[in-house]
Amino acid sequence: MMDTLRVRVYNVRCGDAILVSVPDGGAGRKTQTRHVLIDVGNALSREGGRDFVFEPVVADILKVLGGQPLDLYVMTHEHLDHVQGLPYAAWELKPPLELRADYAWFTASAAPDYYDGHPDARKKKAAARAVYDAVARYVAAAAPAAPWVRTMVKNNDHKNTAVCLDYLRGLTAKPTYVYRGCKLTGKHPFREAKLRVWAPEEDTSVYYGRFQPMALGAGVPGGGEAAPGAADVEPPPGVDAGAFYDLVDSRRTGYVDNLLALDCAANNTSVVFSLEWRGWKLLFAGDAEHRSWREMNKRGLLSPVHFLKVSHHGSKTGIPERKILEQFLPEKARDRRRRRAVVSTYPDTFPGIPDIKLVESELGPWCDVTYVGMGMSPSDLYVDFLFKG
């Protein structure tokens, strides 16, 4: 009988929660199923962030574990739509639902002493937090902002994130803060399956751009806010879409620009890792955006995969340009195995998320795309992806 690797993608609306169950044996060892949990969270407000989703999700994870701890927990990055689900289940549910992990990975910059050894990153992080605090104060005091703005402010709240992170560190006695090039020996229990970290950089200062002067009170005509990307404006016929959106982005100033820059910097610290098992290669990309993809490509790390967790909930910022995408999802597969991609998302939470037109044009021709969360009822708890080996 063939073993089966299973990727279970939970319906948490606009967030991520993924349980990977891997038959792990090899070299004459008895095969045992090991479980990797990646993130658990959603966007905190509006329909994309309803907390009622977490109780059945965490209950199902515990059922799969059967009283045993997770073999590995992975927190991809410090955004509440990726980290708040497990603390919620432990603190808010009655009775509480809690799990433990033998090993846990966190993005490198989440280490308690990280900024002691990275002075450039410390300066940029301090500047980013000061900008966030200014944006949050303005949005709280100003006339009602667009709902997506308030949702993004909540999602980037570094104080609430720190509380969740402290809880998640307590899942294990063996926390590891990972980055490309770090040694993984002894940092996970796998013997047969191979895990490799593709991102982030050890020094996260490369992900911080410049912040705009705060032109408080300035907005678009009518008192609204400029929204990102393809949600509210389309390029004229014959104009390159990428160049057009770059121009649109460059024209934005003020608190919306800064909020988007903060969000992008945190996304680019995402742990991106591959898992290889019996000829299958699976890629879990967190919310990595274009800068992270370019760094991975520059170092020759990208290689063809059979399964992709699409980055950043199917936005234009999470899907790399075609010449980079071709490296891990080439037009012609090197084997006859079916290729699949999954987008964990929920409409109308943030502008341009998901960008269905982009997802279908850039991913659809080369693999089967599944949307989890979008068009699903609350009773649709998850979607399973199975790999025989």
C-alpha positions as CSV (number, residue, x, y, z in Angstrom):
1,M,0.0,0.0,0.0
2,M,1.3,3.4,-1.0
3,D,1.8,6.1,1.7
4,T,0.1,9.4,1.3
5,L,1.4,12.9,2.2
6,R,-1.5,15.2,3.0
7,V,-1.6,19.0,3.0
8,R,-4.7,20.2,4.8
9,V,-5.5,23.9,4.1
10,Y,-8.0,25.2,6.6
11,N,-10.8,27.7,5.8
12,V,-9.8,30.6,8.1
13,R,-11.0,33.2,5.6
14,C,-8.3,35.8,5.0
15,G,-5.4,34.2,6.7
16,D,-3.3,31.0,6.8
17,A,-3.6,27.7,8.7
18,I,-2.0,24.6,7.1
19,L,-1.4,21.2,8.5
20,V,1.0,18.9,6.6
21,S,1.0,15.2,7.5
22,V,4.1,13.4,6.2
23,P,4.8,9.6,6.4
24,D,8.4,9.7,7.4
25,G,10.6,6.6,7.4
26,G,13.5,5.6,5.2
27,A,16.7,3.6,5.7
28,G,14.9,0.6,7.1
29,R,13.1,2.7,9.8
30,K,9.5,2.2,10.5
31,T,7.4,4.8,8.8
32,Q,5.5,7.2,11.2
33,T,3.4,10.1,10.3
34,R,4.8,13.5,11.4
35,H,2.8,16.7,11.4
36,V,3.8,20.2,10.5
37,L,1.5,23.2,11.3
38,I,2.1,26.4,9.5
39,D,0.7,29.6,11.0
40,V,-2.9,29.9,12.2
41,G,-4.6,33.3,12.0
42,N,-6.8,35.7,10.0
43,A,-7.3,39.4,9.4
44,L,-9.1,40.3,12.6
45,S,-11.9,42.5,11.2
46,R,-14.6,42.5,8.6
47,E,-15.8,39.2,7.1
48,G,-12.3,38.0,6.3
49,G,-11.4,37.9,10.0
50,R,-14.2,36.3,11.9
51,D,-12.8,34.5,15.0
52,F,-15.5,31.8,15.1
53,V,-13.5,29.9,12.5
54,F,-10.7,29.0,15.0
55,E,-12.6,26.6,17.3
56,P,-13.3,23.9,14.7
57,V,-9.9,24.4,13.1
58,V,-7.9,23.9,16.2
59,A,-10.2,21.1,17.3
60,D,-9.6,19.3,14.1
61,I,-5.8,19.8,14.4
62,L,-5.9,18.3,17.9
63,K,-8.0,15.4,16.6
64,V,-5.4,14.6,13.9
65,L,-2.6,14.8,16.5
66,G,-4.5,12.2,18.7
67,G,-3.0,13.5,21.9
68,Q,0.5,13.8,20.6
69,P,2.4,17.1,20.2
70,L,3.1,18.6,16.8
71,D,6.3,17.5,15.3
72,L,7.0,21.0,13.9
73,Y,5.3,24.4,14.1
74,V,6.3,27.1,11.7
75,M,5.4,30.8,12.2
76,T,6.1,32.4,8.9
77,H,6.1,36.1,9.9
78,E,4.8,38.6,12.5
79,H,1.4,39.5,11.2
80,L,-1.8,38.9,13.2
81,D,-3.5,37.2,10.2
82,H,-0.8,34.5,10.7
83,V,-0.3,34.3,14.4
84,Q,-3.4,35.1,16.4
85,G,-5.4,31.9,16.0
86,L,-3.7,29.7,18.5
87,P,-3.5,32.3,21.3
88,Y,-7.2,33.0,20.6
89,A,-8.1,29.3,21.0
90,A,-6.1,29.1,24.2
91,W,-7.3,32.3,25.8
92,E,-10.8,32.9,24.5
93,L,-12.4,29.5,24.1
94,K,-14.1,27.7,27.0
95,P,-12.7,25.1,27.5
96,P,-9.4,26.3,26.0
97,L,-7.9,24.4,23.1
98,E,-4.1,24.2,23.3
99,L,-1.4,22.2,21.6
100,R,2.3,21.7,22.0
101,A,5.2,21.2,19.6
102,D,8.4,19.2,19.7
103,Y,10.1,21.7,17.5
104,A,9.1,25.2,16.3
105,W,10.5,27.6,13.7
106,F,10.1,31.4,13.8
107,T,11.2,34.0,11.3
108,A,14.7,35.1,12.2
109,S,13.8,38.6,13.2
110,A,11.4,37.3,15.9
111,A,14.3,36.2,18.1
112,P,14.3,38.1,21.4
113,D,17.9,39.1,20.9
114,Y,17.8,39.6,17.1
115,Y,18.2,43.3,17.0
116,D,21.2,43.2,19.4
117,G,23.3,41.7,16.6
118,H,21.7,43.6,13.7
119,P,22.1,47.3,14.2
120,D,20.9,48.4,10.8
121,A,17.8,46.3,11.2
122,R,17.3,47.7,14.7
123,K,17.3,51.3,13.4
124,K,14.9,50.5,10.6
125,K,12.6,48.5,12.8
126,A,12.5,51.4,15.3
127,A,11.7,53.9,12.5
128,A,9.0,51.5,11.2
129,R,7.4,51.2,14.7
130,A,7.4,55.0,15.1
131,V,5.7,55.4,11.7
132,Y,3.2,52.7,12.6
133,D,2.3,54.5,15.9
134,A,1.8,57.8,14.0
135,V,-0.4,56.1,11.4
136,A,-2.5,54.3,14.1
137,R,-3.0,57.5,16.0
138,Y,-4.1,59.4,12.9
139,V,-6.5,56.6,11.7
140,A,-8.0,56.4,15.2
141,A,-8.5,60.2,15.4
142,A,-9.5,61.0,11.9
143,A,-12.8,60.7,10.1
144,P,-13.8,57.1,9.4
145,A,-11.1,55.5,7.2
146,A,-11.8,52.9,4.5
147,P,-12.5,49.6,6.2
148,W,-9.5,48.0,4.7
149,V,-7.2,50.7,6.2
150,R,-8.5,50.0,9.7
151,T,-8.1,46.2,9.1
152,M,-4.4,46.7,7.9
153,V,-3.7,48.9,11.0
154,K,-4.9,46.1,13.2
155,N,-3.0,43.5,11.3
156,N,0.3,45.4,11.7
157,D,-0.1,46.1,15.4
158,H,3.3,45.2,16.7
159,K,2.2,45.3,20.4
160,N,-0.6,42.7,19.9
161,T,1.7,40.7,17.7
162,A,4.4,40.6,20.4
163,V,1.8,39.2,22.9
164,C,0.9,36.4,20.4
165,L,4.5,35.7,19.7
166,D,5.3,35.2,23.4
167,Y,2.5,32.6,23.5
168,L,3.7,30.8,20.4
169,R,7.3,30.6,21.8
170,G,5.8,28.7,24.6
171,L,4.6,25.9,22.3
172,T,8.0,24.3,22.5
173,A,11.1,24.0,24.5
174,K,13.1,24.1,21.2
175,P,12.4,27.3,19.3
176,T,14.5,28.0,16.3
177,Y,14.8,31.3,14.4
178,V,15.4,30.4,10.8
179,Y,16.7,32.2,7.8
180,R,18.3,31.2,4.5
181,G,21.6,29.4,5.1
182,C,21.0,28.6,8.8
183,K,21.8,25.0,9.9
184,L,18.7,22.9,10.3
185,T,20.4,19.7,11.6
186,G,18.7,18.9,14.9
187,K,16.1,21.6,14.4
188,H,13.3,19.2,13.2
189,P,12.5,15.5,13.6
190,F,12.4,14.4,9.9
191,R,14.6,11.6,8.7
192,E,13.3,10.9,5.2
193,A,11.6,14.1,4.2
194,K,14.0,17.0,3.4
195,L,13.3,20.6,4.5
196,R,15.1,23.6,3.1
197,V,14.6,27.3,4.0
198,W,14.7,29.6,1.0
199,A,14.0,32.9,2.8
200,P,14.2,35.3,4.5
201,E,17.5,37.1,4.7
202,E,19.2,36.9,8.0
203,D,19.5,40.7,7.9
204,T,16.0,42.0,7.4
205,S,17.2,45.6,6.9
206,V,17.1,44.9,3.2
207,Y,13.3,44.7,3.3
208,Y,12.7,48.2,4.6
209,G,12.1,51.0,2.2
210,R,11.8,54.7,2.8
211,F,8.8,56.1,4.5
212,Q,6.9,59.1,3.1
213,P,6.4,62.4,5.0
214,M,3.1,62.2,6.8
215,A,0.8,64.6,5.1
216,L,-1.9,64.2,7.6
217,G,-5.4,65.0,6.5
218,A,-4.5,64.5,2.8
219,G,-6.5,62.0,0.9
220,V,-8.0,61.5,-2.5
221,P,-10.9,63.7,-3.6
222,G,-14.0,63.0,-1.5
223,G,-12.2,62.2,1.7
224,G,-11.3,58.5,0.9
225,E,-7.9,56.8,0.7
226,A,-5.9,55.7,-2.3
227,A,-6.1,52.0,-2.4
228,P,-3.3,49.6,-3.5
229,G,-2.9,48.1,-6.9
230,A,-5.6,46.8,-9.1
231,A,-8.6,47.2,-6.9
232,D,-9.7,50.7,-8.0
233,V,-7.9,51.5,-11.2
234,E,-6.9,49.6,-14.3
235,P,-4.1,50.4,-16.8
236,P,-5.1,52.1,-20.1
237,P,-5.2,49.8,-23.2
238,G,-1.7,49.1,-24.5
239,V,0.1,50.2,-21.3
240,D,2.3,47.7,-19.5
241,A,0.4,46.8,-16.3
242,G,3.5,46.5,-14.2
243,A,4.9,49.9,-15.2
244,F,1.5,51.4,-14.7
245,Y,1.0,50.1,-11.2
246,D,4.6,51.1,-10.3
247,L,3.7,54.7,-11.4
248,V,0.4,54.6,-9.3
249,D,2.4,53.4,-6.3
250,S,5.0,56.1,-6.7
251,R,2.4,58.8,-6.7
252,R,0.9,57.9,-3.4
253,T,2.0,59.8,-0.3
254,G,1.1,60.0,3.3
255,Y,-0.2,57.5,5.8
256,V,-1.6,55.0,3.3
257,D,1.9,54.7,1.6
258,N,3.5,54.2,4.9
259,L,1.0,51.6,6.0
260,L,1.6,49.6,2.8
261,A,5.4,49.9,3.3
262,L,5.1,48.6,6.8
263,D,3.0,45.7,5.7
264,C,5.4,44.9,2.8
265,A,8.4,44.8,5.1
266,A,6.9,42.4,7.5
267,N,5.6,40.2,4.6
268,N,9.1,39.9,3.2
269,T,10.4,38.5,6.4
270,S,8.3,35.4,5.8
271,V,9.8,32.0,6.2
272,V,9.7,30.4,2.8
273,F,10.6,26.7,2.8
274,S,10.3,23.6,0.7
275,L,9.5,20.1,1.7
276,E,10.7,17.2,-0.5
277,W,9.3,13.7,-0.1
278,R,9.5,10.7,-2.4
279,G,9.9,12.7,-5.6
280,W,7.4,15.5,-4.6
281,K,8.5,19.0,-3.8
282,L,6.1,21.4,-2.0
283,L,6.7,25.1,-1.5
284,F,5.2,27.1,1.4
285,A,5.8,30.8,0.7
286,G,4.1,32.6,3.7
287,D,3.4,36.2,2.5
288,A,6.7,36.8,0.7
289,E,6.5,39.7,-1.7
290,H,8.6,40.7,-4.7
291,R,11.7,41.8,-2.9
292,S,12.0,38.4,-1.2
293,W,11.4,36.5,-4.4
294,R,14.1,38.6,-6.1
295,E,16.6,37.7,-3.4
296,M,15.8,34.0,-3.7
297,N,16.1,34.2,-7.5
298,K,19.4,36.1,-7.3
299,R,20.9,33.3,-5.2
300,G,19.8,30.5,-7.5
301,L,17.5,28.9,-5.0
302,L,14.3,28.5,-7.0
303,S,13.6,25.2,-8.5
304,P,10.5,23.4,-9.9
305,V,7.8,22.4,-7.4
306,H,4.6,20.3,-7.6
307,F,2.7,22.3,-5.0
308,L,2.7,26.0,-4.2
309,K,1.0,27.8,-1.3
310,V,0.5,31.1,-3.1
311,S,2.0,34.0,-1.3
312,H,0.1,36.9,0.3
313,H,-3.4,35.5,-0.3
314,G,-3.2,35.8,-4.1
315,S,-2.3,39.5,-4.4
316,K,-0.2,41.1,-7.1
317,T,2.6,41.8,-4.6
318,G,2.9,38.1,-3.7
319,I,3.1,36.6,-7.2
320,P,6.5,37.2,-8.7
321,E,7.1,38.3,-12.2
322,R,7.0,35.6,-14.9
323,K,10.8,35.2,-15.3
324,I,11.0,34.4,-11.6
325,L,7.9,32.3,-11.5
326,E,9.2,30.3,-14.4
327,Q,12.0,29.0,-12.2
328,F,9.7,27.1,-9.9
329,L,6.5,26.8,-12.0
330,P,7.9,26.4,-15.5
331,E,5.6,26.2,-18.5
332,K,6.7,22.7,-19.2
333,A,6.8,20.3,-16.2
334,R,9.9,18.2,-15.9
335,D,7.8,15.2,-15.0
336,R,4.2,14.2,-15.6
337,R,3.1,14.8,-12.1
338,R,0.2,17.1,-11.7
339,R,1.0,20.6,-10.3
340,R,-1.2,22.4,-7.8
341,A,-1.5,25.8,-6.2
342,V,-3.7,26.9,-3.3
343,V,-4.7,30.4,-2.4
344,S,-5.9,31.0,1.1
345,T,-8.0,34.1,0.8
346,Y,-11.3,35.9,1.3
347,P,-12.8,38.6,-1.0
348,D,-13.3,42.3,0.0
349,T,-10.9,42.2,3.0
350,F,-8.1,44.2,1.3
351,P,-8.2,45.8,-2.1
352,G,-6.7,43.5,-4.8
353,I,-6.8,40.4,-2.6
354,P,-7.2,38.1,-4.3
355,D,-6.3,39.4,-7.7
356,I,-8.1,36.6,-9.5
357,K,-7.3,37.8,-13.0
358,L,-3.5,37.8,-12.2
359,V,-3.7,34.4,-10.4
360,E,-5.5,32.8,-13.3
361,S,-3.2,34.3,-16.0
362,E,0.1,33.6,-14.2
363,L,-0.6,30.4,-12.4
364,G,-3.7,28.9,-14.1
365,P,-2.0,27.8,-17.4
366,W,0.7,25.8,-15.5
367,C,-1.2,24.2,-12.6
368,D,-4.5,23.6,-11.0
369,V,-5.5,26.5,-8.7
370,T,-7.7,26.0,-5.7
371,Y,-9.2,28.9,-3.6
372,V,-9.7,28.1,0.1
373,G,-12.0,30.5,2.0
374,M,-13.4,32.2,-1.0
375,G,-16.9,30.8,-1.9
376,M,-16.8,28.4,1.0
377,S,-19.4,28.2,3.8
378,P,-18.3,28.0,7.5
379,S,-19.1,24.3,7.5
380,D,-16.5,23.8,4.8
381,L,-13.6,23.4,7.2
382,Y,-10.7,22.5,4.9
383,V,-9.5,21.3,1.6
384,D,-7.1,18.4,1.4
385,F,-4.3,17.9,-1.2
386,L,-2.9,14.3,-1.4
387,F,0.4,13.1,-2.7
388,K,1.0,9.4,-3.2
389,G,4.5,8.0,-2.6
